[in-house]
Amino acid sequence: MLIAQLSDIHAAPDNDNLTRLQKAIDWLIALHPDLLVVTGDLTDDGWREGYLAMAAQLQRLPCRSLLLPGNADDKAIMCESLPTLAHRSAKEALHFYELIDGLPVIGVDVTVAGESRGDIAPHLAWLETALLATPRPAMVFLHQHLFPSGIVPLDNAMCDGGQDFAQLLTRLPHPPLVLSCGHVHRAMSATFAGIPAYICGSICPANPLMLNETHVPPVTDPLSLMVHEIRPTERVSHFISVC
């Protein structure tokens, strides 16, 4: 099974990020994934036409798409514009829980209204129920990152509630297969509570690897996405660059 992940398109009238998204979709059409997960920050400033254009791009794929909001998204316009969210209300958390060929795929909406940071704490009861619903380990997606990226401005707006989430994970009989997010605009991997954790690269231009504010290397990264390959006895997550 192939689960593709896109993140951080940040489409706006004054950038070419929808064209970059089209390139990513072209690449995915050739891959034939079984599912696409989009982990937030689809447009900037509630750009309705951007959401509509994005829906048209996603409909080019033969597979289903599951969508999470990011801190840059307007959830009301997002729900009004995207057919996959037409039955949802912006007043609720836009979580999702799906079984894809028996594999639980969980999306947690950790956004906080009006803020760049996320917070998973208010959603831990729902998430625990979802994780315990089947004995098979789940793929868990969210927008803001759980582990520090080393880029200070972004780590000041990461996902709060991580310590409580880590405690929940340690008591589960079957912890998640992987945790994967976006938000940083740069691909990274680490572990969180002993679980593989990833930050998907962005469709929009990447952020610099600003580990030292006095020495910021140039940014030359092409648009980036991930493909999570689920095999019968293992899982491999691939970082993909599309020029």
SERO-4910 file (N, C-alpha, C, O; in steps of 0.05 Angstrom, whole numbers):
BEGIN
 pado doro    nc1    nc2    nc3   cac1   cac2   cac3    cc1    cc2    cc3    oc1    oc2    oc3
  Met    A     17    -24      0      0      0      0     18     25      0     38     26     14
  Leu    A      9     45    -15     24     70    -17      7     93     -7    -15     98    -19
  Ile    A     16    106     13      2    130     24     19    154     18     41    157     30
  Ala    A     10    172      1     25    196     -6     18    218     14     -4    219     24
  Gln    A     37    236     19     32    259     37     42    284     24     65    286     16
  Leu    A     25    304     22     32    331     14     28    350     38     10    345     55
  Ser    A     43    372     39     39    391     60     47    419     51     63    423     34
  Asp    A     34    439     64     43    467     62     45    477     34     67    482     24
  Ile    A     22    478     21     21    489     -6     22    520     -5     36    532    -21
  His    A      7    532     14      7    561     17      1    575     -9     15    595    -16
  Ala    A    -19    566    -23    -27    579    -48    -38    607    -43    -53    611    -24
  Ala    A    -30    626    -59    -39    654    -57    -38    666    -85    -24    656   -103
  Pro    A    -54    687    -90    -55    699   -117    -27    710   -126    -23    712   -150
  Asp    A     -9    716   -108     16    727   -116     39    708   -115     63    716   -116
  Asn    A     34    681   -115     55    662   -118     48    640   -138     25    640   -148
  Asp    A     67    622   -144     62    601   -164     59    574   -150     65    553   -162
  Asn    A     49    573   -126     48    548   -111     27    529   -122     30    505   -118
  Leu    A      7    539   -135    -12    521   -148      1    506   -171     -5    483   -176
  Thr    A     19    520   -186     34    507   -207     53    485   -195     56    464   -207
  Arg    A     65    492   -172     82    472   -159     65    448   -150     74    425   -152
  Leu    A     40    453   -140     23    431   -133     16    414   -157     16    389   -156
  Gln    A     11    426   -180      5    411   -204     28    392   -211     23    370   -220
  Lys    A     53    402   -208     76    384   -213     76    360   -194     82    338   -203
  Ala    A     70    365   -169     69    343   -150     47    323   -157     51    299   -155
  Ile    A     24    333   -165      2    315   -173      9    300   -198      3    276   -200
  Asp    A     22    313   -217     31    298   -241     49    275   -233     46    253   -244
  Trp    A     67    280   -214     85    258   -206     70    236   -192     75    212   -196
  Leu    A     50    243   -176     34    223   -161     17    207   -180     12    183   -175
  Ile    A      6    219   -201    -10    204   -220      6    181   -231     -5    159   -235
  Ala    A     31    185   -237     48    163   -247     53    142   -226     58    119   -233
  Leu    A     52    150   -201     58    131   -179     34    113   -173     38     90   -165
  His    A     10    123   -176    -15    109   -168    -16    102   -138    -17     79   -131
  Pro    A    -15    122   -121    -18    117    -92    -46    107    -86    -65    112   -101
  Asp    A    -49     94    -63    -75     84    -54    -90    106    -39   -115    104    -36
  Leu    A    -76    126    -29    -88    147    -13    -70    171    -13    -45    167    -13
  Leu    A    -81    195    -12    -65    219     -8    -75    233     18    -99    236     22
  Val    A    -56    240     35    -61    256     59    -48    283     55    -24    285     49
  Val    A    -63    304     60    -53    332     58    -54    343     86    -75    346     98
  Thr    A    -30    350     96    -27    358    125    -26    388    129     -8    398    143
  Gly    A    -44    403    116    -49    430    124    -34    452    110    -16    447     94
  Asp    A    -43    477    116    -33    501    103    -37    500     73    -17    501     58
  Leu    A    -62    497     65    -68    494     36    -66    521     22    -54    524      1
  Thr    A    -79    542     34    -78    569     22    -71    590     43    -70    583     67
  Asp    A    -66    614     34    -61    636     52    -85    656     51    -97    659     30
  Asp    A    -91    668     73   -111    690     75   -139    682     64   -153    698     52
  Gly    A   -146    657     69   -173    648     62   -180    651     32   -202    658     25
  Trp    A   -160    645     15   -164    649    -14   -182    627    -25   -174    604    -30
  Arg    A   -208    634    -28   -228    615    -37   -221    602    -64   -224    578    -68
  Glu    A   -213    619    -83   -207    609   -109   -183    589   -108   -182    570   -124
  Gly    A   -165    593    -89   -143    574    -86   -153    547    -76   -143    526    -86
  Tyr    A   -172    547    -58   -183    521    -49   -198    507    -72   -195    483    -75
  Leu    A   -213    522    -88   -227    510   -110   -207    499   -131   -212    477   -141
  Ala    A   -186    514   -136   -166    504   -155   -152    479   -144   -145    460   -159
  Met    A   -148    478   -118   -135    455   -105   -153    431   -107   -144    409   -112
  Ala    A   -179    435   -103   -198    413   -105   -197    401   -133   -198    376   -136
  Ala    A   -195    418   -153   -193    408   -181   -168    391   -185   -168    371   -199
  Gln    A   -145    400   -173   -121    385   -176   -123    358   -162   -114    338   -173
  Leu    A   -134    357   -138   -137    332   -123   -155    313   -138   -151    288   -136
  Gln    A   -175    323   -152   -193    305   -166   -180    292   -190   -191    273   -201
  Arg    A   -157    301   -198   -142    288   -220   -131    261   -211   -125    244   -227
  Leu    A   -128    258   -185   -117    232   -175   -139    211   -174   -162    218   -167
  Pro    A   -133    186   -181   -153    165   -179   -159    156   -150   -179    143   -145
  Cys    A   -142    164   -131   -145    156   -104   -160    177    -88   -163    200    -97
  Arg    A   -169    170    -64   -182    189    -46   -161    208    -33   -137    201    -32
  Ser    A   -170    231    -24   -153    250     -9   -166    255     18   -190    260     20
  Leu    A   -149    255     39   -158    263     66   -143    288     73   -118    290     69
  Leu    A   -157    308     84   -146    334     88   -147    343    117   -167    339    131
  Leu    A   -125    355    126   -124    369    152   -120    398    148   -107    406    128
  Pro    A   -130    415    165   -124    444    164    -97    449    177    -88    434    194
  Gly    A    -85    472    169    -61    482    183    -68    509    194    -90    519    192
  Asn    A    -48    521    207    -52    547    220    -58    569    200    -71    589    207
  Ala    A    -50    566    175    -55    587    154    -82    584    142    -91    602    128
  Asp    A    -96    562    147   -122    557    133   -145    571    147   -145    575    171
  Asp    A   -164    579    131   -190    588    140   -209    564    139   -217    555    118
  Lys    A   -215    552    162   -230    527    163   -257    529    151   -267    511    139
  Ala    A   -270    553    155   -297    556    144   -297    556    113   -312    541    101
  Ile    A   -278    571    101   -277    571     72   -267    544     61   -275    535     40
  Met    A   -249    532     76   -239    506     69   -261    485     67   -263    470     48
  Cys    A   -279    485     87   -302    466     87   -322    473     65   -333    455     53
  Glu    A   -326    498     59   -344    506     38   -334    500     10   -350    495     -8
  Ser    A   -308    499      7   -296    498    -20   -288    470    -28   -287    464    -52
  Leu    A   -282    453     -9   -270    426    -16   -292    405    -12   -302    401      9
  Pro    A   -298    390    -34   -320    371    -33   -316    350    -11   -336    341      1
  Thr    A   -291    342     -5   -287    321     15   -293    331     43   -296    314     61
  Leu    A   -296    357     47   -303    368     73   -331    381     74   -338    394     93
  Ala    A   -346    376     52   -372    390     50   -391    383     73   -409    399     79
  His    A   -388    360     85   -406    351    107   -396    360    134   -409    353    154
  Arg    A   -374    374    135   -362    382    161   -367    411    167   -373    427    150
  Ser    A   -366    417    193   -369    444    203   -343    455    212   -327    441    226
  Ala    A   -337    480    206   -312    492    214   -311    496    244   -289    501    256
  Lys    A   -334    493    258   -334    496    287   -324    471    301   -318    473    325
  Glu    A   -322    449    287   -312    425    299   -283    420    291   -273    431    271
  Ala    A   -269    403    306   -242    395    298   -245    377    274   -261    358    273
  Leu    A   -228    382    253   -231    367    228   -213    342    229   -196    338    211
  His    A   -217    326    250   -203    300    251   -213    281    229   -235    285    218
  Phe    A   -198    261    223   -208    239    207   -198    212    218   -176    211    229
  Tyr    A   -213    191    213   -206    164    220   -216    146    198   -240    145    193
  Glu    A   -198    133    184   -206    116    162   -190     89    164   -168     88    173
  Leu    A   -204     68    156   -190     42    153   -186     38    123   -204     36    107
  Ile    A   -160     36    115   -152     33     87   -140      5     85   -118      0     93
  Asp    A   -156    -14     74   -147    -42     73   -139    -52    100   -119    -66    103
  Gly    A   -154    -44    120   -149    -53    148   -129    -36    163   -126    -40    187
  Leu    A   -116    -17    150    -96      0    163   -110     25    174   -122     40    158
  Pro    A   -109     31    200   -121     55    210   -104     80    202    -80     80    206
  Val    A   -117     99    189   -104    124    181   -119    146    196   -143    151    192
  Ile    A   -104    160    214   -116    179    232   -105    207    227    -80    210    225
  Gly    A   -122    227    225   -113    254    223   -123    270    247   -147    269    253
  Val    A   -106    284    260   -113    300    284   -111    330    278    -89    339    272
  Asp    A   -133    344    280   -133    373    276   -124    386    302   -139    388    321
  Val    A    -99    394    302    -87    406    327    -85    437    325    -73    449    342
  Thr    A    -98    448    304    -96    477    301   -110    492    324   -129    482    336
  Val    A   -100    516    330   -110    533    351   -119    559    336   -102    572    324
  Ala    A   -144    567    339   -154    589    324   -138    615    329   -133    622    352
  Gly    A   -129    628    308   -115    653    310    -86    651    318    -72    671    322
  Glu    A    -75    626    320    -47    622    329    -32    604    310    -44    588    296
  Ser    A     -6    608    309     11    591    292     17    564    305     21    544    291
  Arg    A     17    562    331     23    537    345     -1    518    343    -23    526    335
  Gly    A      4    493    349    -17    473    351    -19    464    380     -2    471    397
  Asp    A    -39    448    386    -42    437    413    -58    411    410    -81    410    403
  Ile    A    -44    389    417    -57    363    415    -72    355    440    -88    337    440
  Ala    A    -67    369    463    -78    362    489   -109    360    488   -120    341    499
  Pro    A   -123    379    476   -153    377    477   -164    353    462   -188    347    464
  His    A   -147    340    446   -157    319    428   -147    291    436   -152    272    421
  Leu    A   -134    289    459   -122    264    467   -143    242    473   -138    219    467
  Ala    A   -165    250    484   -186    230    490   -197    218    464   -200    193    461
  Trp    A   -203    236    444   -212    226    418   -190    208    405   -196    187    394
  Leu    A   -165    217    406   -143    203    393   -139    176    406   -134    156    392
  Glu    A   -140    174    433   -137    148    446   -158    129    437   -152    105    432
  Thr    A   -183    138    436   -205    120    427   -199    110    398   -204     87    392
  Ala    A   -190    129    381   -184    121    353   -161    101    352   -163     81    337
  Leu    A   -141    105    368   -118     87    368   -124     59    379   -112     40    371
  Leu    A   -144     58    396   -152     32    408   -174     18    393   -182     -4    400
  Ala    A   -184     31    371   -207     20    357   -200     -6    343   -218    -23    340
  Thr    A   -175    -10    334   -167    -35    322   -140    -43    333   -125    -26    343
  Pro    A   -133    -68    333   -107    -77    343    -83    -71    325    -60    -74    332
  Arg    A    -89    -62    300    -67    -56    282    -56    -28    286    -72     -9    288
  Pro    A    -30    -25    288    -18      2    291    -26     21    269    -28     13    246
  Ala    A    -31     46    277    -42     66    258    -20     85    247      1     88    259
  Met    A    -26     97    224    -12    120    214    -26    144    226    -50    147    223
  Val    A    -10    162    238    -22    186    251    -10    211    237     14    214    235
  Phe    A    -28    229    229    -20    253    215    -30    278    230    -52    277    243
  Leu    A    -15    299    229    -23    325    241     -8    347    226      8    341    209
  His    A    -14    372    233      0    394    219     26    403    234     48    399    223
  Gln    A     23    414    258     47    424    272     64    400    282     54    379    288
  His    A     90    405    284    109    384    291    110    379    321    106    397    337
  Leu    A    117    354    328    118    346    356    147    346    367    150    349    391
  Phe    A    167    343    350    195    344    359    208    369    350    202    379    328
  Pro    A    227    380    365    240    405    357    255    402    331    269    382    327
  Ser    A    251    420    313    265    419    287    293    431    288    310    426    271
  Gly    A    299    447    309    324    462    311    322    489    298    341    505    301
  Ile    A    300    496    285    296    522    273    279    538    293    255    533    294
  Val    A    291    556    307    278    568    331    252    581    325    232    576    340
  Pro    A    249    598    304    223    611    300    200    591    296    177    596    304
  Leu    A    206    568    283    186    548    279    181    531    304    158    523    309
  Asp    A    201    526    319    198    511    344    183    527    365    172    516    384
  Asn    A    182    554    362    165    570    379    135    567    372    118    578    387
  Ala    A    129    554    350    102    550    342     97    520    335     82    514    316
  Met    A    109    502    351    105    474    346     79    464    360     63    481    369
  Cys    A     75    439    363     51    428    375     54    425    405     72    410    415
  Asp    A     38    439    420     37    436    449     24    410    457     11    397    441
  Gly    A     27    402    483     15    378    492     31    353    487     21    331    491
  Gly    A     55    356    478     71    333    470     77    314    494     78    290    490
  Gln    A     82    325    517     88    308    540     64    290    547     68    267    553
  Asp    A     40    302    547     16    286    553     12    265    531      4    242    537
  Phe    A     17    272    506     14    253    484     34    230    487     27    207    483
  Ala    A     59    237    494     79    216    498     71    197    520     75    173    517
  Gln    A     60    207    541     50    189    563     28    171    553     27    147    561
  Leu    A     10    182    537    -11    165    525      1    143    508     -7    120    510
  Leu    A     21    149    492     33    130    474     46    107    489     46     84    480
  Thr    A     58    113    512     73     93    527     54     72    540     63     50    546
  Arg    A     29     79    543     11     60    556     -7     45    536    -23     29    544
  Leu    A     -4     52    510    -20     38    490    -10      9    486     14      5    487
  Pro    A    -27    -10    482    -18    -37    476     -5    -40    448     11    -57    444
  His    A    -12    -22    430     -1    -22    403      3      8    395    -16     19    384
  Pro    A     26     19    399     30     47    391     29     51    361     30     32    346
  Pro    A     27     76    352     25     81    323     49     71    308     71     68    318
  Leu    A     44     66    282     65     57    264     84     80    258    108     77    257
  Val    A     72    105    255     88    128    249     71    153    256     47    152    256
  Leu    A     85    175    261     73    201    265     85    220    244    109    221    240
  Ser    A     68    234    229     78    250    207     63    276    205     38    277    208
  Cys    A     78    298    201     66    325    202     77    342    179     90    331    160
  Gly    A     73    368    181     84    387    162     94    411    177    110    408    196
  His    A     86    436    168     90    461    183    117    473    180    120    498    179
  Val    A    139    457    179    166    468    180    176    475    153    195    491    150
  His    A    164    465    131    173    470    104    201    459     99    217    471     85
  Arg    A    207    436    112    232    423    108    230    395    118    219    390    140
  Ala    A    239    375    102    237    347    109    256    340    132    280    348    131
  Met    A    246    326    152    263    317    174    251    291    186    228    284    181
  Ser    A    268    277    201    259    253    215    272    252    242    294    262    247
  Ala    A    257    240    261    267    236    288    250    214    301    237    199    286
  Thr    A    251    211    327    232    194    341    218    210    362    228    230    372
  Phe    A    193    202    368    177    215    389    166    193    406    150    177    396
  Ala    A    173    192    431    165    171    449    171    144    437    156    124    441
  Gly    A    194    142    424    203    117    412    190    110    386    195     88    375
  Ile    A    174    127    375    159    122    350    172    138    328    178    161    332
  Pro    A    175    127    304    185    142    281    167    167    276    143    165    275
  Ala    A    180    190    274    165    215    270    178    230    247    203    232    245
  Tyr    A    161    241    230    170    255    206    158    282    203    136    287    212
  Ile    A    173    300    190    163    325    180    165    323    150    186    320    139
  Cys    A    142    326    137    141    325    108    151    352     97    144    373    108
  Gly    A    166    351     76    174    376     62    150    389     50    128    378     50
  Ser    A    154    413     39    132    429     30    130    431      0    149    427    -15
  Ile    A    105    436     -9    101    444    -37    111    472    -42    123    477    -62
  Cys    A    106    490    -23    116    517    -26    146    517    -22    157    498    -13
  Pro    A    160    539    -29    189    540    -25    198    534      3    185    542     23
  Ala    A    219    519      6    229    509     32    239    532     49    249    552     39
  Asn    A    238    528     75    252    546     94    282    538     95    289    515     90
  Pro    A    299    557    101    328    550    105    332    533    129    316    534    148
  Leu    A    353    517    129    360    502    153    375    520    172    400    519    174
  Met    A    360    537    186    371    558    202    376    547    231    363    554    250
  Leu    A    396    530    233    404    519    259    422    538    274    424    536    299
  Asn    A    433    557    260    450    578    272    442    604    259    447    608    235
  Glu    A    432    623    274    422    648    262    444    665    249    438    682    233
  Thr    A    468    660    257    490    675    245    501    663    219    517    675    205
  His    A    492    638    214    501    625    189    477    610    177    470    588    186
  Val    A    464    623    158    440    611    145    447    602    117    452    619     99
  Pro    A    448    576    112    456    567     85    434    574     64    411    577     72
  Pro    A    442    575     39    422    582     18    402    559     15    408    536     22
  Val    A    379    566      5    358    546      1    357    539    -29    353    556    -46
  Thr    A    362    513    -35    361    504    -62    342    481    -66    342    468    -87
  Asp    A    326    475    -46    308    451    -47    286    454    -67    273    475    -68
  Pro    A    281    433    -83    256    433    -99    232    426    -82    235    421    -58
  Leu    A    209    427    -94    185    419    -78    188    391    -69    201    374    -81
  Ser    A    175    385    -46    180    360    -32    153    347    -23    134    361    -17
  Leu    A    153    321    -22    130    306    -11    140    280      0    164    274      0
  Met    A    122    264     11    130    238     22    112    216     11     89    221      3
  Val    A    123    192     10    108    168      4    113    147     25    136    139     29
  His    A     93    139     39     95    119     60     87     92     48     64     88     40
  Glu    A    106     74     46    101     48     34     97     27     56    114     22     72
  Ile    A     72     17     57     65     -2     78     66    -30     66     51    -37     48
  Arg    A     85    -46     76     89    -73     67     77    -92     88     70    -83    110
  Pro    A     74   -118     81     61   -136    101     75   -137    128     62   -140    148
  Thr    A    102   -135    128    116   -137    154    133   -113    161    147   -113    181
  Glu    A    131    -91    145    148    -68    151    136    -43    137    117    -45    121
  Arg    A    148    -20    143    140      5    132    165     21    124    184     23    140
  Val    A    165     32    100    187     49     91    175     76     83    155     77     67
  Ser    A    186     98     93    176    125     86    197    138     68    221    140     76
  His    A    189    147     45    207    158     25    203    189     23    181    199     22
  Phe    A    226    203     23    226    232     18    230    236    -11    250    228    -23
  Ile    A    211    250    -24    211    254    -53    215    284    -60    202    301    -48
  Ser    A    233    290    -79    236    317    -89    227    316   -118    233    298   -134
  Val    A    212    337   -126    202    339   -153    211    365   -165    205    387   -155
  Cys    A    227    364   -187    238    388   -200    219    397   -222    225    417   -235
***
